[in-house]
Amino acid sequence: MEHEGKIVFTGRDLAVNVFPESQNSFFLVASAEVRAQRRHAQLVEQQHSISYEEVLNAILARDSKDSERVVSPMTVSNSAKIVDTSELTIEQVMHRITKEISLRDIGVEGSISNNKEH
């Protein structure tokens, strides 16, 4: 699949299975607890009655299912830059990613590691 211009796709297996030749690939991570807190806050704001523990258990189950499935398990692409969002706002995440892309565009190695040992 080839596109002119800039485009953003999100998904758990896009960099590995759909766009393995992507020029810019980022893998966003956060602890299960932080993701559960964020998701729980969203659901409460939408008037859903669900406990934090239920949300956390659902996230842990999805992570397990996604990483252990036989077909297309969730993995980090070798070229992906890992961004730990646990302590970052959405704006800070976007700033880090756009800065990384801008630095690459001018041929400078950015500061985001592609170390899988995040």
Sequence and secondary structure as in RCSB ss.txt:
>XXXX:A:sequence
MEHEGKIVFTGRDLAVNVFPESQNSFFLVASAEVRAQRRHAQLVEQQHSISYEEVLNAILARDSKDSERVVSPMT
VSNSAKIVDTSELTIEQVMHRITKEISLRDIGVEGSISNNKEH
>XXXX:A:secstr
   SS      SSIIIII TT SS EEEE  HHHHHHHHHHHHHHTT    HHHHHHHHHHHHHHHHH SSS   
  TT EEEE TT  HHHHHHHHHHHHHHHHTT   S    S  
